[in-house]
Amino acid sequence: MSTTAPQRIVLKFGTGILTKLNAPEPDPVQLRKLVEAVALLKRAGHSVVVVSSGAVASGLKPLDLTERPTDMTTLQALAAVGQTHLMHAYENLLRDYDLHVAQLLVTHEDLENYDRARRVKTTLERLLEFPQVVPVINENDSVAIEELRFGDNDKLSSRVARLWSADLLILLTSAPGLLRDMSKPEEGPIPVVDDVDVVIHHAQEEKTKLGTGGMISKLRAVQDAVNGGVQCIIASGRHAEQLPEVVAGGGVCTRFLVKR
């Protein structure tokens, strides 16, 4: 169903769509496309919150590393360095659209504790009263390890969407949606899913070299969100230009409906 009414939208950017296809480093062209899509949604009157991975990948080059390490301490050090580079990139790109980034670093514990979650929510809602601000949320990987071990921020995005009572959570990934057949991508994605439990077997756990998420992780995040009343979409982050169309009810993607 097509809609142009203003919505509260959470966009989740995974590491796989923020980095180059042939090198373990952020892709400035791809990041610009994603930021432009955010600007278009803002211009259309939507409220937009971004949950962004990519801190570890952004820290590799400054620390002269060529691949993602496996030990947790180095991963946390990379995140500490990379997070500043990631936010600097967002700020520079958003400035071209007269927008500004607001960084929120949280842990899953922040969202599970009632008082801390309430403070996160009130801060987020106050930021969104300023139309020129785009909140960008990431897990505080320098002190927390959940995102580094599991889910690539998928679960975090669903928690944020539920906390904020979002209308829509869009998980942007390297796939155009939940494929009908993982071995035959040319057949395209399933357009609409009424029950995540029925389709979860379609996914297989594949992860990128830099990211930690996979389609199973995304479907679990979707399951959490729709159970909390938030409609979800999985779409290709490599085709960010279609985001306004996807929000309006079109585009190539998989829509997950809220159970009534």
C-alpha positions as CSV (number, residue, x, y, z in Angstrom):
1,M,0.0,0.0,0.0
2,S,1.5,3.3,-1.1
3,T,1.8,6.1,1.5
4,T,3.3,9.6,1.5
5,A,2.3,10.5,5.0
6,P,5.3,11.5,7.3
7,Q,6.7,8.4,9.0
8,R,9.2,7.7,11.8
9,I,11.8,5.6,10.0
10,V,14.8,3.7,11.3
11,L,17.4,2.9,8.7
12,K,20.0,0.3,9.5
13,F,23.3,0.5,7.5
14,G,25.4,-2.7,7.8
15,T,29.2,-2.9,7.3
16,G,28.7,-4.7,4.1
17,I,27.0,-1.8,2.4
18,L,29.4,0.8,3.8
19,T,32.6,-0.7,2.5
20,K,34.1,-1.2,-0.9
21,L,33.4,-4.5,-2.7
22,N,37.1,-5.1,-3.3
23,A,38.8,-3.6,-0.3
24,P,38.4,-3.6,3.5
25,E,37.7,0.1,3.8
26,P,34.8,2.5,3.7
27,D,33.3,3.3,0.3
28,P,32.9,7.1,0.0
29,V,30.7,6.8,-3.1
30,Q,28.4,4.3,-1.4
31,L,28.2,6.4,1.8
32,R,27.3,9.5,-0.3
33,K,24.4,7.6,-1.9
34,L,23.1,6.5,1.5
35,V,23.3,10.1,2.9
36,E,21.6,11.5,-0.2
37,A,18.7,9.0,0.4
38,V,18.5,10.2,4.0
39,A,18.3,13.8,2.9
40,L,15.5,12.9,0.4
41,L,13.5,11.2,3.1
42,K,14.0,14.2,5.4
43,R,13.0,16.6,2.6
44,A,9.8,14.5,2.2
45,G,8.9,15.2,5.8
46,H,9.9,11.9,7.4
47,S,11.7,11.6,10.7
48,V,14.8,9.6,10.2
49,V,17.2,7.8,12.6
50,V,20.2,5.9,11.3
51,V,21.7,2.9,13.1
52,S,25.1,2.5,11.5
53,S,27.8,-0.1,11.7
54,G,31.2,0.5,10.1
55,A,33.4,1.7,13.0
56,V,35.7,-1.3,12.9
57,A,36.1,-1.1,9.1
58,S,36.7,2.7,9.4
59,G,39.6,2.0,11.8
60,L,41.5,-0.5,9.7
61,K,43.3,2.0,7.4
62,P,44.3,4.5,10.2
63,L,45.9,1.7,12.1
64,D,47.6,0.2,9.0
65,L,45.7,-3.1,9.2
66,T,44.5,-4.9,6.0
67,E,41.9,-7.2,7.5
68,R,39.5,-7.5,10.4
69,P,41.4,-9.1,13.4
70,T,39.9,-11.8,15.6
71,D,40.9,-10.7,19.1
72,M,38.3,-8.6,21.0
73,T,40.8,-6.1,22.4
74,T,42.0,-5.1,18.9
75,L,38.5,-5.0,17.6
76,Q,37.5,-2.6,20.3
77,A,40.6,-0.4,19.6
78,L,39.7,-0.3,16.0
79,A,36.1,0.7,16.9
80,A,37.4,3.5,19.1
81,V,39.5,5.0,16.2
82,G,37.1,4.2,13.4
83,Q,34.0,5.7,15.1
84,T,35.5,9.2,14.9
85,H,36.4,8.7,11.2
86,L,32.9,7.4,10.5
87,M,31.1,10.3,12.2
88,H,33.4,12.8,10.4
89,A,32.4,11.3,7.1
90,Y,28.7,11.5,8.0
91,E,29.1,15.1,9.1
92,N,30.9,16.2,5.9
93,L,28.4,14.5,3.7
94,L,25.3,15.7,5.5
95,R,26.6,19.3,5.5
96,D,26.0,19.3,1.7
97,Y,22.3,19.0,2.5
98,D,22.3,21.5,5.3
99,L,22.0,18.6,7.8
100,H,24.1,17.7,10.9
101,V,24.9,14.4,12.5
102,A,24.2,13.7,16.1
103,Q,26.1,10.7,17.5
104,L,24.5,8.4,20.0
105,L,26.7,5.5,21.3
106,V,24.7,3.0,23.3
107,T,24.9,-0.6,24.6
108,H,22.2,-3.3,24.7
109,E,22.2,-2.8,28.4
110,D,21.3,0.8,28.0
111,L,18.1,-0.3,26.1
112,E,17.3,-3.1,28.5
113,N,17.4,-0.9,31.6
114,Y,14.1,1.0,32.0
115,D,15.6,4.3,33.3
116,R,18.5,4.3,30.8
117,A,16.3,3.4,27.9
118,R,13.9,6.2,28.8
119,R,16.8,8.7,28.8
120,V,18.0,7.4,25.4
121,K,14.4,7.9,24.1
122,T,14.0,11.4,25.4
123,T,17.4,12.5,24.1
124,L,16.5,11.0,20.7
125,E,13.1,12.7,20.6
126,R,14.6,16.0,21.6
127,L,17.2,15.8,18.8
128,L,14.5,15.1,16.3
129,E,12.7,18.3,17.2
130,F,15.6,19.9,15.3
131,P,14.8,19.2,11.6
132,Q,18.4,19.7,10.5
133,V,19.7,16.9,12.7
134,V,20.1,13.2,11.8
135,P,20.8,11.0,14.8
136,V,23.3,8.2,14.0
137,I,23.3,5.4,16.5
138,N,26.0,2.8,16.9
139,E,26.8,0.3,19.7
140,N,29.6,1.6,22.0
141,D,32.0,-1.1,20.8
142,S,34.9,0.3,22.8
143,V,33.2,-0.8,26.0
144,A,30.6,-3.4,24.8
145,I,31.2,-6.6,22.8
146,E,27.7,-7.8,21.8
147,E,27.7,-6.1,18.4
148,L,31.3,-7.3,17.7
149,R,30.3,-10.9,18.4
150,F,26.7,-11.0,17.1
151,G,24.3,-9.4,14.7
152,D,26.2,-6.4,13.2
153,N,23.7,-4.0,14.9
154,D,20.6,-5.8,13.5
155,K,19.2,-6.4,17.0
156,L,20.2,-2.9,18.1
157,S,18.2,-1.4,15.2
158,S,15.1,-3.4,16.2
159,R,15.4,-2.3,19.8
160,V,15.8,1.4,18.7
161,A,12.8,1.1,16.4
162,R,10.6,-0.3,19.2
163,L,11.9,2.2,21.8
164,W,11.1,5.1,19.5
165,S,7.8,3.6,18.4
166,A,8.9,3.8,14.8
167,D,6.5,3.2,11.9
168,L,9.1,1.5,9.8
169,L,12.5,-0.2,10.2
170,I,14.5,-0.7,7.0
171,L,17.4,-3.0,7.1
172,L,19.7,-2.3,4.2
173,T,21.9,-5.2,3.1
174,S,23.8,-6.5,0.1
175,A,20.7,-8.5,-1.0
176,P,17.6,-7.0,-2.6
177,G,15.4,-8.6,0.1
178,L,14.7,-12.1,1.4
179,L,15.4,-14.2,-1.7
180,R,12.9,-16.8,-2.8
181,D,15.8,-19.1,-3.4
182,M,19.3,-18.3,-1.9
183,S,20.9,-20.3,-4.7
184,K,19.0,-18.5,-7.4
185,P,19.2,-14.7,-6.7
186,E,17.9,-14.0,-10.2
187,E,14.5,-15.1,-9.0
188,G,14.3,-12.0,-6.8
189,P,13.0,-11.4,-3.3
190,I,9.8,-12.5,-1.7
191,P,7.7,-9.2,-1.9
192,V,5.6,-9.6,1.3
193,V,5.9,-11.8,4.4
194,D,3.0,-12.1,6.8
195,D,4.8,-14.4,9.3
196,V,8.6,-14.4,9.8
197,D,8.5,-17.8,11.4
198,V,7.3,-19.3,8.1
199,V,10.2,-17.9,6.1
200,I,13.1,-18.0,8.4
201,H,14.3,-21.3,6.9
202,H,14.9,-19.4,3.6
203,A,17.9,-17.7,5.0
204,Q,21.3,-19.1,5.5
205,E,24.0,-17.7,7.8
206,E,26.3,-15.8,5.5
207,K,28.6,-13.1,6.8
208,T,30.9,-10.7,5.1
209,K,34.6,-10.6,6.0
210,L,34.1,-7.3,7.8
211,G,30.6,-7.6,9.1
212,T,29.2,-9.9,11.7
213,G,25.6,-10.1,10.6
214,G,23.8,-12.4,8.2
215,M,20.3,-12.9,6.9
216,I,19.3,-15.0,9.9
217,S,20.4,-12.1,12.2
218,K,18.3,-9.7,10.1
219,L,15.2,-12.0,10.3
220,R,15.6,-12.3,14.0
221,A,15.7,-8.5,14.2
222,V,12.6,-8.3,12.0
223,Q,10.8,-10.8,14.2
224,D,11.6,-8.7,17.3
225,A,10.4,-5.5,15.5
226,V,7.1,-6.8,14.0
227,N,6.2,-8.4,17.4
228,G,6.6,-4.9,18.8
229,G,4.4,-3.3,16.2
230,V,7.0,-2.0,13.8
231,Q,6.7,-2.8,10.1
232,C,10.0,-3.9,8.5
233,I,11.6,-3.9,5.1
234,I,14.8,-5.6,3.9
235,A,16.2,-3.9,0.8
236,S,19.4,-3.5,-1.1
237,G,21.7,-0.8,0.4
238,R,23.6,-0.8,-2.9
239,H,20.6,0.8,-4.5
240,A,19.9,3.4,-1.9
241,E,18.4,5.7,-4.5
242,Q,15.2,3.6,-4.4
243,L,14.6,4.4,-0.6
244,P,12.0,7.1,-1.2
245,E,10.1,4.7,-3.5
246,V,10.4,1.9,-1.0
247,V,9.1,4.1,1.8
248,A,6.2,5.1,-0.5
249,G,5.2,1.4,-1.0
250,G,7.1,0.5,-4.1
251,G,10.7,-0.6,-5.0
252,V,12.4,-4.0,-4.9
253,C,12.4,-5.3,-1.4
254,T,10.7,-7.6,1.1
255,R,8.1,-6.2,3.4
256,F,7.3,-7.8,6.7
257,L,3.9,-7.0,8.0
258,V,2.9,-6.4,11.6
259,K,0.8,-9.1,13.0
260,R,-2.7,-7.9,13.8
